[in-house]
Amino acid sequence: INAFKRMVVETTGLADPAPIIHTLMTDPLLSTRYRLDGVVTTVDAVNGGSTLDNHMESVKQAAVADRLLLTKTDIAEAPVVDDLKHRLQHLNPGARMLSIQHGEVSPGDIMNAGLYNPETKSADVKRWLHEEAYLDDPHRHHHHGDGHHHHHHDHEHGHSHDHDEGPKGDHASPFAGPGPEHYAENQDPHDVNRHDDRIRAFCLTFDKPFAWATVAGALDALVTYRGPDLLRVKGILNVAESDKPVVIHGVQHVFHPPAVLEKWPDEDRRSKIVFITRDIPEATIRRVLKSFIDGADQWTST
């Protein structure tokens, strides 16, 4: 049998995507032969809204996707499709969304969804990060500052992190604040958007370079304490130890090995990190980062 150039893994309808991604990223046999290109989630345009209402797993599937395919748009009512698109846009602003009619899906619809562009044989960070998408939602809060922050994951091991100790210091725990039980207690069981309200999507931008060790420490802390609720982390970093940009990518407690790119995609040298979280407010992420990174009092959040 000839070697496969590409492999598509199809899950069951309501499978948790995280364990599958974990296997693809950490299994020694698979990780040396394959690179995870991306996650594609299909959403039934007719029944997708009710599925999101009733199954948290479907919300997670939409939140971690690189690409969203809306199926049955030829038979769904236009207002229903529009409402679903708006809802998905809120859950995952950076995912490319395609409308599928009559079940016609081309190979290009499900391939090349990740960081690397097969046509140029190089990383297409701007397309992958899609940071501008986090500026488009009028319901999001925007914070502006002089921007200094760091994120990076330069661990060679493959990326389930197990640490016995948390952050040191006399300051209050950076993880202080409402946890999952808070959201569970304050949710109206009849609120159709109760699952959506648990998801946060935002992008932090940092103007100044930072030491890799501090970024690694911050990410390790987040993974150790709240790994299951880090649905997606991806970013491009300007670290003090290198003139080249470093890309990070994680799903829950699993991170890809960091990728050092040959060059920056443009003249912008700021670090940018996208977070999609469950039950973790943006303020909590900010506290963790600030507790590890000296001088990170201000940054830009979108």
Secondary structure, DSSP 8 states (H G I E B T S, - for coil): ----S-------TT--HHHHHHHHHH-HHHHTT------EEEEETTTHHHHHHH-HHHHHHHHH-SEEEEE-TTTS-HHHHHHHHHHHHHH-TTSEEEE--TT---HHHHSS-SSEETTTTEE-HHHHH-GGGGGS-TTS--B--S-B-------SS-SB---S----SSS--TT-S--HHHHHHT--TT-TTTTGGGEEEEEEEESB-B-HHHHHHHHHHHHHHHGGGEEEEEEEE-BTT-SS-EEEEEETTEE---EE-SS-SSS---EEEEEEEES--HHHHHHHHHHHSTTTT--EE-
